[in-house]
Amino acid sequence: MRLFWLHTIGGRFRHIAGVLLPGTTPHTLIVDASIALASVEVDSARTRRWLLGPDFFDADRYPDIHFVSDPISPAALASGGNLTGRLSMRGMVRPISFELQPSRCTLELPQDCRFELRGSLQRDDFAMNGYRGALSNRVDLNLEIALATALR
């Protein structure tokens, strides 16, 4: 996220977890991942309080961000490409598209499954309208998600 178009506010979430679920069509999988907002880390305690507050994430009311992908083939997970799905944040669900980086994930060893996703979202799509004059509307996301295979 850009502040006054001069400075980028960077941070990370320490608790991003997910699961691979069987897809709705044969030989497909669904990525289901959650981010605990309280796990956000930034350089400033003041910025952290603001990010978790009602002007941004509103973490007291909406403690998690949740992503559920559209069905994808295991081969596409390994080779990379476009990963589409729905992102839930602040009580709203919006379509989103990520660039999925190639992964060495093997479903036989789910504890070693890690996926890297890159994308962006518009803050106003999730009613994060505060500080419009100081903050850009675009938020870039780079996510590394550790997955485990769910058994059904």
Backbone as a ProteinNet text record, in pm:
[ID]
protein_1_A
[PRIMARY]
MRLFWLHTIGGRFRHIAGVLLPGTTPHTLIVDASIALASVEVDSARTRRWLLGPDFFDADRYPDIHFVSDPISPAALASGGNLTGRLSMRGMVRPISFELQPSRCTLELPQDCRFELRGSLQRDDFAMNGYRGALSNRVDLNLEIALATALR
[TERTIARY]
85.4	0	90.7	54.8	135.4	76	163.8	127.3	181.9	93.7	130.8	210	193.7	260.1	412.4	467.4	611.1	664.1	583.4	627.7	536	592.5	513.5	507.9	386.9	369	373.1	471.9	484.6	453.9	412.4	384.1	366	340.4	317.5	221.9	156	69	142.7	148.6	220.1	134.1	2.4	-85.5	-171.7	-117.7	-189.6	-190.7	-307.6	-317	-425.4	-412.2	-511.8	-517.4	-608.9	-630.7	-666.1	-626.8	-670.1	-790.3	-897.7	-1019.8	-1047.4	-1117.9	-1158.5	-1247.7	-1226.4	-1306.1	-1444.7	-1522.5	-1660.2	-1668.7	-1559.3	-1553.3	-1439	-1443.7	-1338.5	-1198.8	-1101.7	-960.6	-932.2	-1004.7	-977.6	-967.1	-905.8	-887.8	-934.5	-966.4	-1002.8	-907.2	-850.6	-765.6	-855.9	-852.5	-931.8	-832.9	-811.5	-708.6	-766.1	-712.5	-754.4	-633.6	-653.3	-550.4	-607	-537.5	-577.1	-525.1	-615.3	-574.4	-492.4	-519.4	-444.2	-297	-261.9	-122.7	-42.1	-101.5	-30	89.6	200	321.1	362.1	382.9	433.6	537.2	609.5	718.5	672.3	550.2	503.6	381.3	382.6	266.7	145.7	169	59.8	-4.5	78.6	25.8	-50.6	-0.5	-69.3	-208.7	-216.4	-347.4	-441.9	-390.5	-474.1	-520.9	-429.7	-467.2	-575.9	-566.6	-665.3	-794.3	-792.2	-906.9	-1016.6	-1123.7	-1241.6	-1218.6	-1116.5	-1091.7	-1028.5	-974.6	-909.6	-969.7	-906.2	-956.2	-1077.3	-1092.4	-1199.9	-1196.9	-1078.4	-1051.8	-1137.1	-1186.5	-1274.5	-1403	-1455.8	-1578.9	-1552.7	-1440.1	-1407.6	-1263.7	-1242.3	-1106.4	-1024.2	-1086.4	-1014.7	-1042.5	-947.1	-966.9	-972.9	-1064.9	-1084.9	-1085.5	-1010.8	-1005.6	-1044.3	-1135.5	-1173.3	-1157.9	-1073.2	-1047.5	-1158.3	-1161.7	-1240.6	-1165.1	-1231.1	-1159.9	-1039.9	-930.9	-808.1	-747.4	-681	-620.2	-492	-456.1	-328.5	-209.6	-217.7	-108.2	-92.3	-204	-197.3	-139.1	-167.2	-107	44.9	92.1	236.3	303.2	236.9	300.5	280.6	182.9	154.6	52.9	18.8	-80.5	-177.4	-297.5	-399.7	-483.5	-503	-587.7	-697.2	-819	-932.9	-1012.7	-1091.6	-1175.6	-1247.9	-1286.6	-1361	-1286.6	-1273.9	-1207.8	-1312.5	-1314.7	-1407.3	-1326.6	-1370.1	-1303.6	-1405	-1402.8	-1494	-1640.8	-1674.3	-1812.3	-1857.4	-1765.3	-1798.5	-1722.1	-1782.4	-1718.6	-1705.9	-1583.9	-1556.7	-1473.3	-1493.1	-1405.8	-1265.2	-1165.4	-1026.8	-948	-841	-753.2	-610.5	-540.9	-401.9	-315.5	-191.2	-91.8	-28.6	-47.9	4.3	143.5	240.3	377.3	393	480.6	502.5	542.3	494	517.7	572.9	649.6	698.5	613.2	492.8	402.6	372	376.3	331.2	219	113.3	-0.9	28.3	133.8	171.8	236.6	296.2	361.1	299	173.1	104.7	171.9	251.4	318.3	421.4	460.2	555.6	488.2	356.2	282.8	285.6	350.5	352.4	328.9	236.9	204.7	228.7	279.6	298.4	201.2	124.9	25.9	59.7	41.6	61.5	-62.3	-103.8	-220.7	-238.4	-349.9	-381.7	-532.3	-572.9	-714.6	-732.1	-853.7	-889.4	-956.3	-905.2	-959.4	-1107.7	-1151.2	-1292.1	-1386.8	-1336.2	-1419.8	-1463.8	-1391	-1421	-1454.4	-1501.4	-1544.4	-1434.3	-1310.5	-1197.7	-1172.3	-1259.2	-1256.4	-1183	-1133.9	-1065.3	-933.2	-895.9	-766.4	-743.7	-847.7	-836.7	-735.9	-718.1	-621.6	-477.3	-457.3	-321.5	-277.9	-373.2	-340.4	-392.9	-315.6	-365	-478.7	-561.2	-671.6	-622.3	-512.4	-458.9	-371.6	-396	-314.7	-257.5	-124.6	-58.8	-46.6	-72.9	-68.2	32.8	119.2	210.5	192.7	131.9	97.2	173.1	226.4	279	190.3	125.6	27.2	75.7	77.5	110.5	-20.6	-27.5	-151.1	-132.5	-242	-248.1	-363.9	-354.5	-461.5	-570.8	-693.1	-807	-857	-888.7	-944.6	-1094.5	-1161.1	-1308.1	-1355.4
-115.5	0	122.7	223.4	343.4	453.2	522.4	633.5	760.2	854.1	979.4	954	839.3	801.3	806.8	817.3	825.7	708.8	655.9	555.4	433.8	316.6	194.5	140.6	110.2	47.3	-102.6	-167	-311.5	-381.1	-502.1	-580.4	-725.3	-804.8	-946	-1002.3	-1108	-1182.9	-1309.5	-1337.2	-1455.2	-1581.3	-1566.4	-1683.3	-1687.8	-1753.9	-1782	-1933.3	-1991.1	-2136.7	-2174.2	-2293.7	-2336.4	-2486.1	-2527.5	-2668.9	-2688.3	-2802.2	-2841.8	-2932.4	-2898.6	-2977.7	-3037.5	-3150.5	-3203.1	-3101.3	-3083.8	-2988.1	-3039.3	-2953.8	-2988.2	-3070.3	-3077.3	-3160.9	-3260.6	-3374.9	-3476	-3421.3	-3467.3	-3433.8	-3285	-3219.4	-3078.7	-3061.7	-2951.8	-2917.2	-2774.7	-2745.8	-2610.9	-2568.5	-2450.2	-2393	-2313.1	-2344.4	-2274.5	-2222.7	-2090.7	-2032.7	-1919.4	-1905.9	-1799.5	-1725.9	-1597.6	-1512.1	-1454.7	-1474.7	-1416.1	-1272.2	-1175.5	-1035.1	-992.9	-1050.6	-1014.2	-1051.3	-1132.3	-1173.9	-1076.6	-962.7	-867.4	-807.8	-796.2	-733.7	-621.3	-502.7	-386.9	-319.2	-222.8	-158.2	-72.5	-23.2	72.1	17.7	27.5	-13	74.1	200.6	291.9	248.9	214.9	168.3	38.4	-50	-176.5	-152.9	-65.2	-33.4	22.7	108.5	167.2	60.3	-29.7	-135.6	-226.3	-256.7	-344.7	-272.3	-140.4	-60.3	-51.1	20.3	26.6	96.2	180.8	247.9	156.8	43.4	-44.5	-185	-278.1	-415.1	-433.9	-350.2	-364.7	-505.4	-542.2	-678.1	-720.9	-627.8	-668	-730.2	-675.7	-728.8	-839.7	-832.2	-927	-975.3	-1077.1	-1115.3	-1188.8	-1232.5	-1311.3	-1261.4	-1289.7	-1279.1	-1422.9	-1451.5	-1588.3	-1591.8	-1685.9	-1704.4	-1847.6	-1863.1	-1994.2	-1985.5	-2074.5	-2071.4	-2140	-2110.7	-2190.3	-2321.7	-2427.4	-2554.2	-2538.3	-2606.7	-2600.7	-2741	-2772.2	-2905.1	-2911.7	-3029.3	-3043	-3002.7	-3029.4	-2992.2	-2840.2	-2767	-2620.5	-2566.2	-2632.8	-2590.3	-2604.2	-2708.7	-2731.1	-2639	-2613.2	-2535.3	-2384.9	-2342.7	-2199.9	-2153	-2026.5	-1968.8	-1881	-1870.4	-1785.6	-1866.4	-1813	-1876.6	-1777.5	-1809.9	-1722.8	-1778.5	-1692.2	-1735.3	-1618.5	-1635.9	-1534.5	-1500.7	-1371.4	-1321.9	-1259.8	-1303.7	-1248.6	-1162.6	-1038.4	-945.7	-839.5	-804.9	-703.3	-736.8	-864.8	-906.9	-901.4	-878.1	-870.6	-978.2	-1029.2	-1130.9	-1072.6	-1078.4	-1024.3	-1124.2	-1127.6	-1211.8	-1153.8	-1242.3	-1198.1	-1296.5	-1246.5	-1328.9	-1311.1	-1422.5	-1421.4	-1486	-1443.5	-1512.1	-1616.6	-1742.9	-1853.9	-1887.9	-1883.7	-1917.2	-2069.4	-2121.3	-2266	-2318.3	-2437.2	-2495.1	-2636.2	-2677.1	-2815	-2899.7	-2857.1	-2926.1	-3066.5	-3161.9	-3296.7	-3330.8	-3382.3	-3414.6	-3532.6	-3607.8	-3718	-3665.8	-3546.9	-3486	-3348.5	-3344.5	-3215.6	-3118.5	-3168.6	-3077.8	-2992.6	-3033.4	-2956.4	-2867.9	-2859	-2780.1	-2631.7	-2555.2	-2410.1	-2348.7	-2251.9	-2183.8	-2035.1	-1973.6	-1829.6	-1768.7	-1671.2	-1601.5	-1453.2	-1392.3	-1248.1	-1188.4	-1076.5	-1009.1	-873.9	-813.5	-684.8	-674.1	-582.9	-554	-404.2	-361.2	-221.4	-208.2	-117.6	-101	-70	13.5	52.8	-62.2	-171.5	-289.3	-352.9	-322.5	-378.4	-268.4	-155.4	-41.7	8.8	3.6	62.5	200	291.7	421.3	530.3	499.4	599.8	643.1	765.4	821.4	816.2	841.4	833.1	931.3	1044	1140.7	1103.6	1019.8	984.4	845.3	754.8	616.3	582.8	506	459.4	360.2	346.2	252	108.5	93.6	-38.7	-93.1	-219.9	-290.7	-413	-423.4	-538.8	-649.1	-771	-886.5	-987.3	-1031.9	-1142.4	-1240.7	-1352.7	-1448.4	-1578	-1630	-1764.4	-1843.7	-1945	-2020.7	-2164.3	-2211.2	-2349.5	-2427.7	-2536.7	-2614	-2755.4	-2811.4	-2952.4	-3013.1	-3138.1	-3204.4	-3247.3	-3207.7	-3248.3	-3383.2	-3466.7	-3598.2	-3592.9	-3639.3	-3643.2	-3784.5
0	0	0	-78.4	-88.8	-1	69.9	156.6	93.5	61.5	-4.1	-132.6	-192.5	-316.9	-306	-186.8	-165.9	-84	2.8	98.5	89	92.7	93.1	235.2	280.9	411.1	388	444.9	429.3	559.8	549.1	667.8	629.3	729.4	703.4	806.5	766.3	856.3	896.3	1024.4	1074.1	1067.9	1063.9	1066.3	940.9	840.1	716.5	704.2	699.4	691.9	592.9	539.3	442.8	429.8	346	323.2	176	120.4	-13.5	2.9	-64.4	-58.2	-195	-199.8	-330.1	-401.1	-530	-606.7	-636.6	-696.9	-730.5	-858.7	-933.4	-1052.6	-1033.3	-1102.3	-1083.2	-1113.8	-1037.1	-1056.5	-1041.8	-953.1	-922.8	-771.9	-733.7	-592.9	-570	-445.5	-404.6	-293.2	-306.4	-202.6	-109.9	18.3	118.9	223.3	226.8	314.4	398.3	518.6	610.5	665.1	688.9	747.7	876.6	987.1	1115.7	1118.8	1118.1	1112.3	1233.1	1349	1469.3	1458	1357.7	1341.2	1254.2	1218.1	1132.2	1205.8	1132.5	1185.4	1092.1	1149	1076.7	1164.9	1108.5	1182.3	1299.4	1294.6	1395.4	1469.1	1600.9	1680.9	1647.1	1619.1	1583.2	1450.9	1352.1	1223.1	1241.4	1324.9	1350.5	1409.8	1509.3	1570.1	1464.5	1378.4	1274.2	1175.1	1133.5	1040.3	1096.9	1225.6	1287.9	1324.7	1324.2	1365	1259.7	1292.1	1205.2	1071.5	1060.5	932.9	828.6	872.8	776.4	787.5	857.6	862.7	953.6	1055.8	1153.9	1214.4	1265.1	1311.6	1430.5	1510.9	1621.3	1568	1461.1	1401.6	1300.9	1229.9	1124.1	1143.9	1227.3	1267.2	1161.6	1052.5	952.4	811.3	724.2	579.6	531.1	439.9	395.2	242.6	185.1	40.7	7.3	-89.8	-142.8	-294.2	-347.6	-491.3	-568.8	-696.2	-788.9	-806.4	-853.7	-873	-967.1	-932.4	-1010.7	-1015	-1123.7	-1135.5	-1053.7	-1003	-932.5	-1020.4	-1149.2	-1239.8	-1245.1	-1245.1	-1247.6	-1117.5	-1006.7	-880.7	-886.9	-950.5	-959.9	-1060.6	-1173.9	-1280.2	-1265.9	-1186.5	-1171.3	-1273.3	-1263	-1353.2	-1276.7	-1328.3	-1269.4	-1170.8	-1051.6	-950.5	-915	-951.3	-923	-806.2	-746.2	-635.7	-574.5	-448.4	-375.9	-246.9	-221.6	-101.1	-10.8	115.3	214.5	311.2	324.2	415.1	456.8	583.9	637.7	608.6	608.8	587.1	442.5	349.4	207.4	131.7	26.9	-56.6	-197.1	-250.3	-383.8	-463	-595.8	-678.4	-679.5	-690.2	-694	-779.1	-835.3	-916.7	-867.1	-850.5	-808.1	-915.1	-920	-1000.5	-910.1	-944.8	-866.7	-918.3	-830.1	-867.5	-871.7	-958.8	-962.9	-824	-791.1	-659.5	-674.4	-577.4	-573.3	-480.2	-458.6	-366.9	-418.3	-328.2	-359.8	-262.4	-315.5	-230.8	-139.1	-169.9	-82.1	46.2	40.9	157.9	183.2	228.6	239.9	335.6	430.5	522.3	448.8	327.6	248.6	143.9	146.1	46.9	82.5	-2	13.8	-122	-125.2	-248.7	-230.9	-333.8	-332.5	-432.4	-384.2	-465.9	-469.6	-584.5	-598	-661.9	-608.2	-663.1	-598.7	-625.8	-564.7	-549.9	-464.4	-447.7	-433.6	-451.8	-433.9	-297.4	-214	-79.2	-80.7	-174.5	-173.1	-208.5	-267.9	-290.7	-159.1	-51.5	80.3	181.7	132.6	215.8	307.9	261.8	335.3	274.9	304.1	238	314.7	433.9	513.9	452.8	478.2	438.9	288	212	66.1	9.5	71.9	22.3	52.2	151.5	192.7	146.5	126.9	91.2	-46.9	-119.7	-248.2	-225.7	-324.9	-318.4	-340.2	-409.1	-443.1	-329.8	-294.9	-197.5	-268.6	-272.7	-333.3	-229.8	-273.5	-185.2	-237.7	-152.6	-180.6	-66	-95.7	8.5	-11.1	97.7	98.1	192.2	139.6	216.3	231.4	354.5	382.6	389.1	315.2	305.2	358	404.3	438.9	361.5	327.5	252.9	348.9	319	402.6	354	447.2	412.4	427.1	326.1	331.8	314.1
[MASK]
++++++++++++++++++++++++++++++++++++++++++++++++++++++++++++++++++++++++++++++++++++++++++++++++++++++++++++++++++++++++++++++++++++++++++++++++++++++++

